[in-house]
Amino acid sequence: MSFSSIFFLLSLLFLSMIFPLATSCCTKLIDDTCKNASHNDPNFSFRFCKTSIQAAPGSRCVNLRGLGLIAVRLHRDNATDTRCYIRQLLGKKGLDPAVKMRLEDCLDMYIDGVDSLTQAIKEYRDGNYAHVNLLVSAVMTYSTTCEDGFKEMKRLVSPLTKQNDDAFQLGAISLSIMNMQE
């Protein structure tokens, strides 16, 4: 066997031993961050936190500050998708007028939410966590207000319960990570 072949095999062996350590280090940060957050808030889902953050590109290669930025981006992406989903629902024919009215209210809130979270990302990069906290908290309020609009009338079932719950959870993740940095 040539020297270059031996060197190549030893390099592969070395990398195969190091790579799991690097990956476990990064997933440990996600685990620890989500565990810490879930201990501080009984409404916070460890599983949702972990799976959401791990699904984001680059989440395994960042520090705590990077995880916070990822969380705010995920929150914005959720709000953007929810806004599009509401528009689809509003485009359906034969929509109950009471449902339509609440969906229009929710759409307005999610339009504002996307703008707020886009601004929050800029503020986060600048380290203005107090302003990010206000923006994220406002969007969390939008999601609960949207859901509450449907609960006001007992006969209505919200078509946005999952989206609103996810938005609230993503906001809670963002706030929790920011609080860990202070």
TIMAR-173483 format. One record per atom (N, C-alpha, C): x, y, z; atom name; residue in one letter; chain; residue number from 0. Coordinates in steps of 0.05 Angstrom, whole numbers. Layout:
residues N
SEKE       X       Y       Z  atomo  residuo  cadena  num
SEKE       X       Y       Z     CA        a       A  NUM
...
//
This chain:
residues 182
SEKE       X       Y       Z  atomo  residuo  cadena  num
SEKE      17     -24       0      N        m       A    0
SEKE       0       0       0     CA        m       A    0
SEKE      18      25       0      C        m       A    0
SEKE      11      44     -16      N        s       A    1
SEKE      28      68     -18     CA        s       A    1
SEKE      24      87       6      C        s       A    1
SEKE      42     105       9      N        f       A    2
SEKE      41     124      31     CA        f       A    2
SEKE      16     142      29      C        f       A    2
SEKE       9     150       4      N        s       A    3
SEKE     -14     167       1     CA        s       A    3
SEKE     -40     152       7      C        s       A    3
SEKE     -41     127       2      N        s       A    4
SEKE     -65     111       9     CA        s       A    4
SEKE     -68     108      39      C        s       A    4
SEKE     -46     103      53      N        i       A    5
SEKE     -46     101      82     CA        i       A    5
SEKE     -54     128      94      C        i       A    5
SEKE     -43     150      84      N        f       A    6
SEKE     -49     176      94     CA        f       A    6
SEKE     -79     182      90      C        f       A    6
SEKE     -90     175      66      N        f       A    7
SEKE    -118     179      60     CA        f       A    7
SEKE    -135     164      80      C        f       A    7
SEKE    -129     139      85      N        l       A    8
SEKE    -145     122     103     CA        l       A    8
SEKE    -143     133     132      C        l       A    8
SEKE    -120     141     140      N        l       A    9
SEKE    -117     152     167     CA        l       A    9
SEKE    -132     178     169      C        l       A    9
SEKE    -132     194     148      N        s       A   10
SEKE    -148     219     148     CA        s       A   10
SEKE    -178     214     151      C        s       A   10
SEKE    -187     194     136      N        l       A   11
SEKE    -216     186     138     CA        l       A   11
SEKE    -222     177     166      C        l       A   11
SEKE    -205     160     177      N        l       A   12
SEKE    -210     150     204     CA        l       A   12
SEKE    -211     173     224      C        l       A   12
SEKE    -192     192     222      N        f       A   13
SEKE    -191     215     240     CA        f       A   13
SEKE    -217     232     237      C        f       A   13
SEKE    -225     237     212      N        l       A   14
SEKE    -248     254     208     CA        l       A   14
SEKE    -274     240     218      C        l       A   14
SEKE    -275     213     215      N        s       A   15
SEKE    -299     199     224     CA        s       A   15
SEKE    -301     200     254      C        s       A   15
SEKE    -278     203     267      N        m       A   16
SEKE    -279     205     297     CA        m       A   16
SEKE    -285     233     306      C        m       A   16
SEKE    -276     253     291      N        i       A   17
SEKE    -280     281     299     CA        i       A   17
SEKE    -307     291     291      C        i       A   17
SEKE    -318     284     268      N        f       A   18
SEKE    -343     294     259     CA        f       A   18
SEKE    -366     289     278      C        f       A   18
SEKE    -369     265     289      N        p       A   19
SEKE    -391     261     309     CA        p       A   19
SEKE    -388     279     333      C        p       A   19
SEKE    -363     285     341      N        l       A   20
SEKE    -359     302     364     CA        l       A   20
SEKE    -369     331     358      C        l       A   20
SEKE    -362     340     334      N        a       A   21
SEKE    -371     367     326     CA        a       A   21
SEKE    -401     368     324      C        a       A   21
SEKE    -413     348     312      N        t       A   22
SEKE    -442     348     309     CA        t       A   22
SEKE    -456     346     336      C        t       A   22
SEKE    -445     329     354      N        s       A   23
SEKE    -458     326     380     CA        s       A   23
SEKE    -455     352     396      C        s       A   23
SEKE    -433     366     392      N        c       A   24
SEKE    -429     391     406     CA        c       A   24
SEKE    -451     411     398      C        c       A   24
SEKE    -456     413     372      N        c       A   25
SEKE    -475     432     362     CA        c       A   25
SEKE    -504     424     369      C        c       A   25
SEKE    -510     398     367      N        t       A   26
SEKE    -537     389     375     CA        t       A   26
SEKE    -540     392     405      C        t       A   26
SEKE    -519     390     420      N        k       A   27
SEKE    -520     394     449     CA        k       A   27
SEKE    -528     423     455      C        k       A   27
SEKE    -518     442     440      N        l       A   28
SEKE    -526     470     444     CA        l       A   28
SEKE    -556     473     439      C        l       A   28
SEKE    -567     461     418      N        i       A   29
SEKE    -595     462     413     CA        i       A   29
SEKE    -611     449     435      C        i       A   29
SEKE    -602     425     443      N        d       A   30
SEKE    -616     410     465     CA        d       A   30
SEKE    -616     427     491      C        d       A   30
SEKE    -592     437     498      N        d       A   31
SEKE    -590     452     523     CA        d       A   31
SEKE    -606     478     522      C        d       A   31
SEKE    -606     491     499      N        t       A   32
SEKE    -622     516     496     CA        t       A   32
SEKE    -652     510     499      C        t       A   32
SEKE    -661     490     486      N        c       A   33
SEKE    -690     483     487     CA        c       A   33
SEKE    -698     472     514      C        c       A   33
SEKE    -680     457     527      N        k       A   34
SEKE    -686     448     555     CA        k       A   34
SEKE    -688     471     574      C        k       A   34
SEKE    -669     489     572      N        n       A   35
SEKE    -669     512     590     CA        n       A   35
SEKE    -694     528     586      C        n       A   35
SEKE    -702     533     561      N        a       A   36
SEKE    -726     548     555     CA        a       A   36
SEKE    -751     534     565      C        a       A   36
SEKE    -752     508     562      N        s       A   37
SEKE    -776     493     570     CA        s       A   37
SEKE    -779     492     600      C        s       A   37
SEKE    -757     494     615      N        h       A   38
SEKE    -758     494     644     CA        h       A   38
SEKE    -770     520     654      C        h       A   38
SEKE    -766     542     640      N        n       A   39
SEKE    -775     568     648     CA        n       A   39
SEKE    -804     574     640      C        n       A   39
SEKE    -816     559     623      N        d       A   40
SEKE    -843     565     613     CA        d       A   40
SEKE    -858     539     610      C        d       A   40
SEKE    -880     535     625      N        p       A   41
SEKE    -895     510     624     CA        p       A   41
SEKE    -910     507     597      C        p       A   41
SEKE    -914     529     582      N        n       A   42
SEKE    -928     527     557     CA        n       A   42
SEKE    -909     522     533      C        n       A   42
SEKE    -884     519     539      N        f       A   43
SEKE    -863     517     519     CA        f       A   43
SEKE    -857     488     513      C        f       A   43
SEKE    -857     480     488      N        s       A   44
SEKE    -852     453     480     CA        s       A   44
SEKE    -823     448     473      C        s       A   44
SEKE    -810     431     489      N        f       A   45
SEKE    -782     424     483     CA        f       A   45
SEKE    -780     411     455      C        f       A   45
SEKE    -798     393     449      N        r       A   46
SEKE    -797     379     423     CA        r       A   46
SEKE    -801     398     400      C        r       A   46
SEKE    -820     416     402      N        f       A   47
SEKE    -824     436     381     CA        f       A   47
SEKE    -799     453     377      C        f       A   47
SEKE    -788     462     399      N        c       A   48
SEKE    -764     479     398     CA        c       A   48
SEKE    -741     464     383      C        c       A   48
SEKE    -736     440     392      N        k       A   49
SEKE    -714     425     381     CA        k       A   49
SEKE    -718     419     352      C        k       A   49
SEKE    -741     409     344      N        t       A   50
SEKE    -745     401     316     CA        t       A   50
SEKE    -746     426     298      C        t       A   50
SEKE    -757     448     308      N        s       A   51
SEKE    -758     472     292     CA        s       A   51
SEKE    -730     483     286      C        s       A   51
SEKE    -714     485     307      N        i       A   52
SEKE    -687     496     304     CA        i       A   52
SEKE    -669     477     287      C        i       A   52
SEKE    -671     451     293      N        q       A   53
SEKE    -654     432     278     CA        q       A   53
SEKE    -661     432     248      C        q       A   53
SEKE    -686     438     241      N        a       A   54
SEKE    -694     437     213     CA        a       A   54
SEKE    -683     461     198      C        a       A   54
SEKE    -674     482     212      N        a       A   55
SEKE    -665     506     199     CA        a       A   55
SEKE    -636     503     189      C        a       A   55
SEKE    -631     511     164      N        p       A   56
SEKE    -604     509     154     CA        p       A   56
SEKE    -584     525     171      C        p       A   56
SEKE    -562     513     176      N        g       A   57
SEKE    -541     526     191     CA        g       A   57
SEKE    -544     524     221      C        g       A   57
SEKE    -565     512     231      N        s       A   58
SEKE    -570     512     260     CA        s       A   58
SEKE    -549     496     276      C        s       A   58
SEKE    -536     478     263      N        r       A   59
SEKE    -517     461     277     CA        r       A   59
SEKE    -489     473     277      C        r       A   59
SEKE    -486     496     265      N        c       A   60
SEKE    -459     508     262     CA        c       A   60
SEKE    -458     536     275      C        c       A   60
SEKE    -476     542     293      N        v       A   61
SEKE    -477     569     304     CA        v       A   61
SEKE    -475     568     335      C        v       A   61
SEKE    -470     592     346      N        n       A   62
SEKE    -470     595     375     CA        n       A   62
SEKE    -498     603     384      C        n       A   62
SEKE    -501     610     410      N        l       A   63
SEKE    -527     617     420     CA        l       A   63
SEKE    -539     641     406      C        l       A   63
SEKE    -522     661     401      N        r       A   64
SEKE    -532     685     386     CA        r       A   64
SEKE    -543     677     359      C        r       A   64
SEKE    -529     659     345      N        g       A   65
SEKE    -538     649     319     CA        g       A   65
SEKE    -564     634     321      C        g       A   65
SEKE    -568     619     343      N        l       A   66
SEKE    -593     605     346     CA        l       A   66
SEKE    -616     625     350      C        l       A   66
SEKE    -610     647     364      N        g       A   67
SEKE    -631     667     367     CA        g       A   67
SEKE    -640     679     341      C        g       A   67
SEKE    -620     685     324      N        l       A   68
SEKE    -626     696     298     CA        l       A   68
SEKE    -643     676     281      C        l       A   68
SEKE    -635     651     283      N        i       A   69
SEKE    -650     630     268     CA        i       A   69
SEKE    -679     629     278      C        i       A   69
SEKE    -682     631     305      N        a       A   70
SEKE    -709     630     316     CA        a       A   70
SEKE    -727     653     306      C        a       A   70
SEKE    -715     677     305      N        v       A   71
SEKE    -731     700     295     CA        v       A   71
SEKE    -737     697     266      C        v       A   71
SEKE    -718     686     251      N        r       A   72
SEKE    -724     681     222     CA        r       A   72
SEKE    -746     660     219      C        r       A   72
SEKE    -745     639     235      N        l       A   73
SEKE    -766     618     234     CA        l       A   73
SEKE    -793     631     240      C        l       A   73
SEKE    -794     648     260      N        h       A   74
SEKE    -819     662     267     CA        h       A   74
SEKE    -829     678     243      C        h       A   74
SEKE    -811     693     230      N        r       A   75
SEKE    -819     709     207     CA        r       A   75
SEKE    -829     691     184      C        r       A   75
SEKE    -815     669     179      N        d       A   76
SEKE    -823     651     158     CA        d       A   76
SEKE    -851     639     164      C        d       A   76
SEKE    -856     632     189      N        n       A   77
SEKE    -882     622     197     CA        n       A   77
SEKE    -903     643     192      C        n       A   77
SEKE    -898     668     199      N        a       A   78
SEKE    -917     689     195     CA        a       A   78
SEKE    -922     694     166      C        a       A   78
SEKE    -901     692     150      N        t       A   79
SEKE    -904     695     121     CA        t       A   79
SEKE    -922     673     109      C        t       A   79
SEKE    -916     648     117      N        d       A   80
SEKE    -932     626     107     CA        d       A   80
SEKE    -961     628     116      C        d       A   80
SEKE    -965     636     141      N        t       A   81
SEKE    -992     639     152     CA        t       A   81
SEKE   -1007     661     137      C        t       A   81
SEKE    -994     683     131      N        r       A   82
SEKE   -1006     704     115     CA        r       A   82
SEKE   -1016     693      88      C        r       A   82
SEKE    -999     677      75      N        c       A   83
SEKE   -1006     666      49     CA        c       A   83
SEKE   -1030     646      52      C        c       A   83
SEKE   -1030     631      73      N        y       A   84
SEKE   -1051     611      78     CA        y       A   84
SEKE   -1078     626      82      C        y       A   84
SEKE   -1077     648      97      N        i       A   85
SEKE   -1101     663     102     CA        i       A   85
SEKE   -1112     674      76      C        i       A   85
SEKE   -1095     684      59      N        r       A   86
SEKE   -1104     694      32     CA        r       A   86
SEKE   -1117     671      16      C        r       A   86
SEKE   -1106     647      18      N        q       A   87
SEKE   -1119     624       4     CA        q       A   87
SEKE   -1146     619      15      C        q       A   87
SEKE   -1149     619      42      N        l       A   88
SEKE   -1175     615      54     CA        l       A   88
SEKE   -1195     636      46      C        l       A   88
SEKE   -1186     661      45      N        l       A   89
SEKE   -1204     683      38     CA        l       A   89
SEKE   -1212     681       9      C        l       A   89
SEKE   -1197     667      -8      N        g       A   90
SEKE   -1204     664     -36     CA        g       A   90
SEKE   -1225     642     -41      C        g       A   90
SEKE   -1232     627     -21      N        k       A   91
SEKE   -1252     606     -24     CA        k       A   91
SEKE   -1280     618     -25      C        k       A   91
SEKE   -1296     606     -43      N        k       A   92
SEKE   -1324     615     -46     CA        k       A   92
SEKE   -1341     603     -23      C        k       A   92
SEKE   -1362     617     -17      N        g       A   93
SEKE   -1381     607       3     CA        g       A   93
SEKE   -1371     608      32      C        g       A   93
SEKE   -1352     626      37      N        l       A   94
SEKE   -1340     628      64     CA        l       A   94
SEKE   -1361     642      82      C        l       A   94
SEKE   -1364     631     105      N        d       A   95
SEKE   -1382     643     125     CA        d       A   95
SEKE   -1373     672     131      C        d       A   95
SEKE   -1392     691     130      N        p       A   96
SEKE   -1384     719     134     CA        p       A   96
SEKE   -1370     724     161      C        p       A   96
SEKE   -1377     710     182      N        a       A   97
SEKE   -1364     714     208     CA        a       A   97
SEKE   -1335     703     206      C        a       A   97
SEKE   -1331     681     193      N        v       A   98
SEKE   -1304     670     189     CA        v       A   98
SEKE   -1288     689     172      C        v       A   98
SEKE   -1300     699     151      N        k       A   99
SEKE   -1286     717     132     CA        k       A   99
SEKE   -1277     742     147      C        k       A   99
SEKE   -1294     753     164      N        m       A  100
SEKE   -1287     778     179     CA        m       A  100
SEKE   -1263     772     197      C        m       A  100
SEKE   -1263     750     211      N        r       A  101
SEKE   -1241     743     229     CA        r       A  101
SEKE   -1215     737     213      C        r       A  101
SEKE   -1218     724     191      N        l       A  102
SEKE   -1194     719     174     CA        l       A  102
SEKE   -1182     745     164      C        l       A  102
SEKE   -1199     764     157      N        e       A  103
SEKE   -1189     790     148     CA        e       A  103
SEKE   -1174     804     170      C        e       A  103
SEKE   -1185     802     195      N        d       A  104
SEKE   -1171     814     218     CA        d       A  104
SEKE   -1144     800     222      C        d       A  104
SEKE   -1144     773     220      N        c       A  105
SEKE   -1119     758     223     CA        c       A  105
SEKE   -1099     765     201      C        c       A  105
SEKE   -1109     769     177      N        l       A  106
SEKE   -1091     776     155     CA        l       A  106
SEKE   -1077     802     161      C        l       A  106
SEKE   -1092     822     170      N        d       A  107
SEKE   -1080     848     176     CA        d       A  107
SEKE   -1058     845     198      C        d       A  107
SEKE   -1064     828     218      N        m       A  108
SEKE   -1044     824     239     CA        m       A  108
SEKE   -1019     810     228      C        m       A  108
SEKE   -1023     790     212      N        y       A  109
SEKE   -1000     775     201     CA        y       A  109
SEKE    -984     792     181      C        y       A  109
SEKE    -998     810     166      N        i       A  110
SEKE    -983     829     149     CA        i       A  110
SEKE    -965     846     166      C        i       A  110
SEKE    -976     857     188      N        d       A  111
SEKE    -960     873     206     CA        d       A  111
SEKE    -938     856     219      C        d       A  111
SEKE    -945     831     226      N        g       A  112
SEKE    -926     813     238     CA        g       A  112
SEKE    -902     808     221      C        g       A  112
SEKE    -906     803     196      N        v       A  113
SEKE    -883     798     178     CA        v       A  113
SEKE    -865     823     177      C        v       A  113
SEKE    -877     847     175      N        d       A  114
SEKE    -861     871     175     CA        d       A  114
SEKE    -846     874     201      C        d       A  114
SEKE    -860     869     223      N        s       A  115
SEKE    -847     871     250     CA        s       A  115
SEKE    -823     852     253      C        s       A  115
SEKE    -827     827     244      N        l       A  116
SEKE    -806     807     247     CA        l       A  116
SEKE    -783     812     227      C        l       A  116
SEKE    -789     824     204      N        t       A  117
SEKE    -767     832     186     CA        t       A  117
SEKE    -750     853     200      C        t       A  117
SEKE    -763     872     213      N        q       A  118
SEKE    -749     893     228     CA        q       A  118
SEKE    -734     880     252      C        q       A  118
SEKE    -746     861     265      N        a       A  119
SEKE    -734     848     288     CA        a       A  119
SEKE    -708     834     280      C        a       A  119
SEKE    -707     822     256      N        i       A  120
SEKE    -682     809     247     CA        i       A  120
SEKE    -660     830     244      C        i       A  120
SEKE    -666     853     233      N        k       A  121
SEKE    -646     875     231     CA        k       A  121
SEKE    -637     884     258      C        k       A  121
SEKE    -656     888     276      N        e       A  122
SEKE    -649     897     303     CA        e       A  122
SEKE    -633     875     318      C        e       A  122
SEKE    -640     850     314      N        y       A  123
SEKE    -625     829     327     CA        y       A  123
SEKE    -596     829     318      C        y       A  123
SEKE    -591     832     293      N        r       A  124
SEKE    -564     833     282     CA        r       A  124
SEKE    -548     856     295      C        r       A  124
SEKE    -562     878     301      N        d       A  125
SEKE    -549     901     314     CA        d       A  125
SEKE    -547     899     344      C        d       A  125
SEKE    -558     877     355      N        g       A  126
SEKE    -557     873     384     CA        g       A  126
SEKE    -577     889     400      C        g       A  126
SEKE    -598     899     387      N        n       A  127
SEKE    -619     915     400     CA        n       A  127
SEKE    -640     896     411      C        n       A  127
SEKE    -633     879     430      N        y       A  128
SEKE    -651     858     439     CA        y       A  128
SEKE    -676     869     453      C        y       A  128
SEKE    -675     892     465      N        a       A  129
SEKE    -699     903     478     CA        a       A  129
SEKE    -720     910     457      C        a       A  129
SEKE    -712     921     434      N        h       A  130
SEKE    -730     927     413     CA        h       A  130
SEKE    -740     901     399      C        h       A  130
SEKE    -722     882     396      N        v       A  131
SEKE    -730     856     385     CA        v       A  131
SEKE    -752     843     403      C        v       A  131
SEKE    -747     845     429      N        n       A  132
SEKE    -766     834     448     CA        n       A  132
SEKE    -794     846     444      C        n       A  132
SEKE    -795     872     441      N        l       A  133
SEKE    -821     885     436     CA        l       A  133
SEKE    -834     876     411      C        l       A  133
SEKE    -818     874     389      N        l       A  134
SEKE    -829     866     363     CA        l       A  134
SEKE    -839     838     364      C        l       A  134
SEKE    -823     820     375      N        v       A  135
SEKE    -831     791     376     CA        v       A  135
SEKE    -856     788     394      C        v       A  135
SEKE    -855     802     417      N        s       A  136
SEKE    -878     800     435     CA        s       A  136
SEKE    -904     809     422      C        s       A  136
SEKE    -902     831     406      N        a       A  137
SEKE    -926     841     392     CA        a       A  137
SEKE    -937     820     372      C        a       A  137
SEKE    -919     806     358      N        v       A  138
SEKE    -928     786     339     CA        v       A  138
SEKE    -940     762     354      C        v       A  138
SEKE    -929     755     377      N        m       A  139
SEKE    -941     734     393     CA        m       A  139
SEKE    -970     742     401      C        m       A  139
SEKE    -973     767     408      N        t       A  140
SEKE   -1000     777     415     CA        t       A  140
SEKE   -1019     776     391      C        t       A  140
SEKE   -1008     782     367      N        y       A  141
SEKE   -1025     779     343     CA        y       A  141
SEKE   -1036     751     340      C        y       A  141
SEKE   -1018     731     344      N        s       A  142
SEKE   -1027     704     340     CA        s       A  142
SEKE   -1049     696     360      C        s       A  142
SEKE   -1046     704     385      N        t       A  143
SEKE   -1067     698     405     CA        t       A  143
SEKE   -1092     714     400      C        t       A  143
SEKE   -1089     739     391      N        t       A  144
SEKE   -1113     755     385     CA        t       A  144
SEKE   -1128     743     362      C        t       A  144
SEKE   -1113     734     342      N        c       A  145
SEKE   -1126     721     318     CA        c       A  145
SEKE   -1142     697     327      C        c       A  145
SEKE   -1130     680     344      N        e       A  146
SEKE   -1143     656     353     CA        e       A  146
SEKE   -1167     663     370      C        e       A  146
SEKE   -1164     683     388      N        d       A  147
SEKE   -1186     691     405     CA        d       A  147
SEKE   -1210     702     390      C        d       A  147
SEKE   -1205     714     367      N        g       A  148
SEKE   -1227     724     350     CA        g       A  148
SEKE   -1246     702     342      C        g       A  148
SEKE   -1236     678     337      N        f       A  149
SEKE   -1253     656     330     CA        f       A  149
SEKE   -1267     644     355      C        f       A  149
SEKE   -1254     646     377      N        k       A  150
SEKE   -1266     635     402     CA        k       A  150
SEKE   -1289     652     412      C        k       A  150
SEKE   -1290     677     404      N        e       A  151
SEKE   -1311     695     413     CA        e       A  151
SEKE   -1338     684     405      C        e       A  151
SEKE   -1340     671     383      N        m       A  152
SEKE   -1365     660     374     CA        m       A  152
SEKE   -1362     629     376      C        m       A  152
SEKE   -1377     618     394      N        k       A  153
SEKE   -1374     590     401     CA        k       A  153
SEKE   -1379     571     377      C        k       A  153
SEKE   -1394     580     357      N        r       A  154
SEKE   -1400     563     335     CA        r       A  154
SEKE   -1377     562     314      C        r       A  154
SEKE   -1358     581     317      N        l       A  155
SEKE   -1336     582     297     CA        l       A  155
SEKE   -1312     565     306      C        l       A  155
SEKE   -1301     552     287      N        v       A  156
SEKE   -1276     537     292     CA        v       A  156
SEKE   -1254     550     276      C        v       A  156
SEKE   -1233     557     289      N        s       A  157
SEKE   -1211     571     276     CA        s       A  157
SEKE   -1196     552     257      C        s       A  157
SEKE   -1193     561     232      N        p       A  158
SEKE   -1177     546     213     CA        p       A  158
SEKE   -1147     551     216      C        p       A  158
SEKE   -1140     568     236      N        l       A  159
SEKE   -1113     576     239     CA        l       A  159
SEKE   -1100     568     266      C        l       A  159
SEKE   -1113     550     280      N        t       A  160
SEKE   -1103     542     307     CA        t       A  160
SEKE   -1075     533     306      C        t       A  160
SEKE   -1068     515     288      N        k       A  161
SEKE   -1040     505     287     CA        k       A  161
SEKE   -1020     527     280      C        k       A  161
SEKE   -1027     544     261      N        q       A  162
SEKE   -1010     566     253     CA        q       A  162
SEKE   -1006     586     275      C        q       A  162
SEKE   -1027     592     289      N        n       A  163
SEKE   -1026     611     312     CA        n       A  163
SEKE   -1009     599     335      C        n       A  163
SEKE   -1014     574     340      N        d       A  164
SEKE    -998     561     362     CA        d       A  164
SEKE    -968     560     355      C        d       A  164
SEKE    -962     553     330      N        d       A  165
SEKE    -934     552     321     CA        d       A  165
SEKE    -922     580     323      C        d       A  165
SEKE    -936     601     314      N        a       A  166
SEKE    -926     628     316     CA        a       A  166
SEKE    -920     635     344      C        a       A  166
SEKE    -938     628     362      N        f       A  167
SEKE    -933     635     391     CA        f       A  167
SEKE    -908     620     401      C        f       A  167
SEKE    -906     594     395      N        q       A  168
SEKE    -883     578     404     CA        q       A  168
SEKE    -857     589     392      C        q       A  168
SEKE    -857     597     367      N        l       A  169
SEKE    -832     607     355     CA        l       A  169
SEKE    -824     634     367      C        l       A  169
SEKE    -844     650     374      N        g       A  170
SEKE    -838     675     389     CA        g       A  170
SEKE    -827     669     416      C        g       A  170
SEKE    -838     649     430      N        a       A  171
SEKE    -828     642     456     CA        a       A  171
SEKE    -799     632     455      C        a       A  171
SEKE    -793     617     434      N        i       A  172
SEKE    -765     608     430     CA        i       A  172
SEKE    -747     631     426      C        i       A  172
SEKE    -755     650     409      N        s       A  173
SEKE    -738     674     404     CA        s       A  173
SEKE    -733     690     430      C        s       A  173
SEKE    -754     695     445      N        l       A  174
SEKE    -751     710     470     CA        l       A  174
SEKE    -734     695     490      C        l       A  174
SEKE    -738     670     492      N        s       A  175
SEKE    -723     654     511     CA        s       A  175
SEKE    -693     655     505      C        s       A  175
SEKE    -686     651     479      N        i       A  176
SEKE    -658     652     472     CA        i       A  176
SEKE    -646     680     477      C        i       A  176
SEKE    -661     701     471      N        m       A  177
SEKE    -651     728     476     CA        m       A  177
SEKE    -646     732     506      C        m       A  177
SEKE    -664     721     523      N        n       A  178
SEKE    -660     724     552     CA        n       A  178
SEKE    -636     709     562      C        n       A  178
SEKE    -629     687     549      N        m       A  179
SEKE    -605     672     556     CA        m       A  179
SEKE    -579     687     550      C        m       A  179
SEKE    -581     706     532      N        q       A  180
SEKE    -557     721     524     CA        q       A  180
SEKE    -552     745     542      C        q       A  180
SEKE    -572     754     556      N        e       A  181
SEKE    -568     778     573     CA        e       A  181
SEKE    -554     772     599      C        e       A  181
//
